[in-house]
Amino acid sequence: ITIPSCSFVIGSRDDNKDSTDYERPQHSIALKEYRIARYAVTNKNFAAFVNATKYITTAEKEGTGYLFASVYMRAVIKGANWAHPMGSQSDIAQIQDYPVVQVSWYDAIAYYEWLGQNLQGFKNLEGFKMRLPTEAEWEKAARGEYGKEYPWGDEFDETKCNIDESGIGRTTPVGKFSPQGDSPYGVADMSGNVWEWCQSKYKP
């Protein structure tokens, strides 16, 4: 999806009761035009990378993965990794079009480096460098030019995303909530389903 060059509103207002200190102050910044994938990387996408490179993820090396309940809390799951997202007894055979989980920031970087080197035949992507989006790029793609509270608007709606209030209890296929839950630019799943890595460091 092409995100046009323009200034946009990033962050949350001081009077937003649902925001935290690291989301403030709200301000405007300018970004040049860029492109972002419409969907999150799927298990099928990541499997192609692993099969081609024999890459070993951080979770596989450490023997544990994580289940994030919030940005502040996580539970360790022994034996969990990208191919066994909920532990050694689980697998991805029936969830190929679900977003890949149990991947570290370093795993994500490795995936995009490989992807950027294997774009032969994709004429619409020639000359582009593949990488994670910066925090600002991600937020603009998610909220639009005017900093909407949610990708679809300013009113919360649990029927437009996969979060606790939706009652699903697990990840869902990418695009399940499209187009009703898409961002103003048409990017899917920018609220809920999984946490997503950015290029930027986590800092004020």
N, C-alpha and C positions, 0 to 999 in steps of 0.2 A: 504494500500500500504506500503510495506517495504522500508524504506529509509536507505541505507547502511551506515555503519560507515566509515567516512573519513572527511578530512578537506574540507572546501568549502569557497567560496568568499561571504561575506555579505556586504551589503551597496552599495553605488554608488560612482563612480569616481568623483573627484573634477571638471572635465571638462564636466560633464553631465548637460546640460542646463535645463533638466526636473526634476532634483533632488533638494531637499531642505536640509537645514543644518542638520536636524535630521536624514538624511539618510547617512551622512558622518561622519568619513572617511571610505572608503572601506578597508576591512582587511579580513584576513583568520582566521577562528576558526574551532575547531574540535568538532564533535558530535558523540556520540555512536549511534548504530543502533536503530531505533524506527519505529513505524508504525503510519500512519495517514490515516484518512478516505478518500476514493476516492472522495466523494461528501460532500457538505455542509449538515448540518442538515435540513431536510425538514419540512414543515408544518405537514405532516403525522407523522413524527418521534416525533416532539414536542407535538402533540396532544396526542400521546400514553402516554407520560410522565405526562401531565396535567390530563388526564383521570384517570391514576393510582394513582396519588398522591394528586389531588385536589389543586395543586400548583397555587398560585396567583402571577403573574409577577409584576415587578416594574411598568410598564405602566398601568396595571389594578389598582394598588393601587393609583397611582398618577392621573389617569384619562386622561393622555395625552401620545402620542407617538411622534416620531420625523421623519422627512424626511431629510436625509442628502444630501446636494448638494455638499459638499466637506468636507474635514477633519476640515475646519475652520468655516463652515456655516451649520446651521440646522434650519428647520422650525418646529414649534410645530403644531401637529395635534390633536385636541381634540377628545377624544373617541377612539383613535387608540391604538391597542394592537396587540398581536401576532395573535389573531383570527379575528381581524378587522384591517388589516394593514394600510388601508387608511382612517380610521375613522369608526364611528358606522354604516354607511350604506354599508360598504364593508364586505366581509367574505372570507374564504379560501376554500369554498366548491369546487370550480372549479380549485383550484391551490394547490392541495395536494402534488405534486411533485416539488413545488417551494421552495426555501430556506426560512426558517422562518425568519421573521424580527420583529422589535419592542421588542427585548429581550435585557435586560441589561447584563452586565458582571456577575452580581450575578445570574441572571436567567440561564445563560450558565453554570456556576459552579454547580448550583443545578441540571441541566439536566444531566451533566456528572457523578455526584455523584450517581444519580438514575440509570443511564445506567450501571455504573460499578457494581452495586448490582443486576442487572437483566440480567446477561449473561449466565444463565444456558442453556445448550444445544448448546452453540457456542464453540465447542471444539478448534477451531483455535484461540480463544481469551482467553482461560483459562490461568490464571496467569498474565494477563495484567491489568494495572491500567488505567482507563479511565480518561482523563483530557483534558483541552484545550492545544494546542501546545504552546511552548514558541515562542517568536518572531523569534529566530534563527531557530527553527524547522520549523516554517511556511515558512520562507523565503527560506530555503534549499529545502523544498518540492516544492515550487513554481518556483524557478529559476535554480535549479540544482547545480552541483558541481562548475561550473565556473561562476556563477553569471550572467546568461543571463538577458538582459534587460526586456524581457517578458517571460512568461512560454514557448512559442513556439520558441523563438529565439531573435535576437537583432533588428529586424525590426518590426515597428508597423504595425498591421493589424486589422482593425475594424471588419473584418468578423470572427475573432477568439475569440471574447469576447463580452459581453454586457456592453457597455459604451456609453457615450453621442454620440460619432461619429457613433455608430451603428444605431442610429435612432429608437431604439425600445421603449424607454420611460418608461419602467417598468421592473420588474424582469422577469426572464425567468426560465423554468424548469432546475433543476440541470442536468448537462451533455449535454445540448443543443449544446454546442460548442465542444463536444468530437467527435473524438480524435484530431481534428486539433488544438484545443486550449489548449490541455493538457500540463502539465509540463513534463520535461524530464523523470520523474518517473511515469507519467501516472495519476497524480492527476488533477481533473477537476476544472474549474472555479476559478483558482487562480488569475485571473485578471478580474475585473469587476463583474457585477451582484449585489453583496452586500459587504459591509464592514464586516470583520470577527474579532471576539474577539481572543485575545491571552492570555496566562497565565501571561506573563511578564507585569510589570508596564510600563507606558508610561513615559520614561525618557531618557536622553542622553545615 
